């Protein structure tokens, strides 16, 4: 039974920090909620899907992929337009735009069933983490999913 929901991003972290944060939080199940499971550049190659899954398995952490929780290309474009209007690069974004949040809640979380999502985990799953790339959780859709799970499941949410 899931007792705690964490979120984690990769921007601004080294490989040692990233995996160290997961182990320190006793994460047992890693939920990848990105559409594309790769990051450009060698600095973050450790979160490209194949390497990431192997590294998690080596640490005893189960990997799950939930592409239905990733924003659509249309939603991503809406956020990119907001970023461009504000002169903000994705890696430096501090928060999601209001349009993105409203549409994500409507288009993705409007069809989301927290109980069914919870059935995707093994019975011994206690500490799950939601992963996407942004360093600041307020700048990423994972914060919206975590907020929903925290409310629906009555569990604490912590951003690593």
N, C-alpha and C positions, 0 to 999 in steps of 0.2 A: 504494500500500500504506500503510495507516494505521501511523504510527510513534509517535503519541502521542495520548492521550485526555485531554481537559480537561473540566472541568465549570464551569458558571457559573450564578449566580442573579442576580436583579435587585434584591431588597429591599436597600436601603441604598446603591444606586448611582445616579448620575446617568446620563443618556444618554451624555454624553461619556466618563465612566469605563467604562461598559459596553462601548461599541464600541471604546474605546481598549484595554481589556484583551484583547479578541478580536484586534485588529490586532497588539498587542505579542507575543501568543503565536503569531502567524502561522497562526491558524485558517483553514482553507480550506473546512470543511464544518460547518454548524450543524445540530444534531439537536434538534428541539423535541420533548420527551417529555411535554408537558402534555396533559391531556385537553381542557381548555378553553384556547383560545389567546388569551385576553384577560385583562387585569388591571383591576380597578376603580380608578377615580381617574385624574386627569390626570398625577400624578407619574410613573406608569409606563406611560403611553400608548405610549411608544416600543417596547414589547414586545408590543403588540397585533398580531395576525398580519399584516394587510395592510401596516402601516407597517414592521414588523420585516422582512418579506421584501424590501420595496423598499430599505430601508436596508442590508441585507446585500448585496443585488445591487449596489448602488452601490459597495460596498467590495470587490467581487469574491469574496464568500463565498457558497457554495451553501447552500440551505436544504432540509432534509429534515424531514418530519413523521412521527413514530412513535407513533401513539396507543396501540398495543398495549403500549407500555412505561409508559403512564400507569396509576396505581392506579385500580381500580374505585371506583365511588361507595361501595360497602360498605367497602372498605379505607380510603377517606378518612374515612368516618364513624367507623371504629374509632379512627383517629388523633385525630379531633376529640374523641371521648370521653376519650381519654387527656389531651389538652390541657386539656379542661374540668376534669378531676379535679385536674390540676396547676395550674390557674389561669393557663395560658399562652396567649397569643394566637399564631396561626399565624406572624405576622411576627416574633415574638420567640422562637419555639421554638429550642432549642439542639440537640436530638437527636430522632430518631424513637423511638417507643415500641417495646418488645420485641415486642408482638403484631403491630404493623404490619410490622416487619422480617421476622419469622418468616413471616407470611402472604404478604408481597410476594415473598419468595424462593420460597416454595412455589407460589403462584398465578400469578405472572408469570414469574419467572426459571426456574421449573421447566419451562416450555415454551419457553424462549428458546434459540435456536441462534446462538451468536456468529459462527460461520462464515457462516451465511446472512445475518445482520445486516451483516457486512462486505461482502457482495456488493451491498448497496444503494448503495455508494459508487463513484464513478468511480475509475479506475485511478490517477489523480494525487492522490487524497485522501491527505494525510499527517497532518494535525492536525485531529482532529474535536473538537467540543465538545458535551457533553450539557447541555441547558438546561431548567431549571424555575425557579420564582420564588423559593424560599427563599434567603436570603442565606447561611446556614450550610449547607455541604454535608452535614453529619451530620444535619441536620434535614430532609433531602430524599431521595426515592427515587433521585435521579440518582447519589448516592454508591454505592448498591447496584449499579446498572448498571455504573458505572465500575469498581468493584472487580472485578466479574465479567469485564469486558472486559480489564482489565489482566492478570488471571490467565490467561484463556483465550488472549489474543493475545500475552502476554509483552511488553507495552509499558508505559511509565511512565504514571501518572495524576497529573494536577495539577489542583487546584481553584483557579480564578481568583477 
